Amino acid sequence: MTKSEREQTVQTGQDVDGTGAAGAAVADGAGAADAAGGAEGAGAPRLTGEGLTLAYDQRVIAEKLDVAVPDKSFTVVVGPNACGKSTLLRALSRMLKPAKGSVLLDGSDIGGMPAKKLARTLGLLPQSSIAPDGITVADLVARGRYPHQGLLRQWSRDDERIVTESMEATGVAELADRFVDELSGGQRQRVWIAMALAQETPLLLLDEPTTYLDIAHQVEVLDLCARLHEEQGRTLVAVLHDLNQAARYATHLIAMRDGAIVAEGAPGDVVTAELVEEVFGLSCRVIADPESGTPLVVPSARVTPSRGA
């Protein structure tokens, strides 16, 4: 692909799903909000929600919700279906405007921030992403560089390098010239993650990033997220359904039920049998994972009626 073709790809990528750079939304700044407890080594939160009421039309999902994401943490949000996890993530990324309250980044309301400026600081991988027809993997990943383009800043070798490294990190480099609509669900998910990586934001929100992936690729994606947090110091917020995976990878865990935060903190403090019963309605034991030492939820055995001979 020529330089001019790549530039055209990036410039036309701003509306992949309506918010610039394939759904990424955020802001840059240098201040910090009030400190919140949580992840080991994490700092005062840059991203917070204050007094949030979240709703779709007249259907209220959450009310008077306060949340603070510790800086440089790997925060994971868990809870039963329809408890408001993805809705909260949409609000934090500006995909959903709160009916009441504010989402703040470095103390400023993200509602009034220019989309392109926002997308240079916070990226979003939505739960469902639709690629334009006839686009290749390399071109879709390149659209992650859109927020960094401008009149005086066009496509460069550095952009090309970042796109290549993002594809290599997610294992899709060999698919670079394939059309996205020809890929399996798992392959497409990794391509979208590569695009989010190419955006190079210090904050990254991921709504169910392991969707469509088999267990091996789930671990691969979560290992990648852990490396981004540990080695690059990025702040990640992910919604996950698997509580054991959340406990294993998170440095800060948020448990939700019925639109409210029931508990938050280090996984070892949050994941207890009592909490699992309260949030998920599941009777269980919580033991130490023999591999990682993190909490491992073991559902209680069901009583099976004896059968006569």
Secondary structure by P-SEA (a helix, b strand, c coil): ccaaaaaaaaaaccccccccccccccccccccccccccccccccccccccbbbbbccccccccbbbbbbccccbbbbbbcccccaaaaaaaaaccccccbbbbbccccccccccaaaaaacbbbbcccccccccccaaaaaaccccccccccccccaaaaaaaaaaaaaaccccccccccccccaaaaaaaaaaaaaaacccbbbbccccccccaaaaaaaaaaaaaaaaccbbbbbbbbccaaaaaacccbbbbbccccccccccccccccaaaaaaacccccccccccccccbbbbccccccccccc
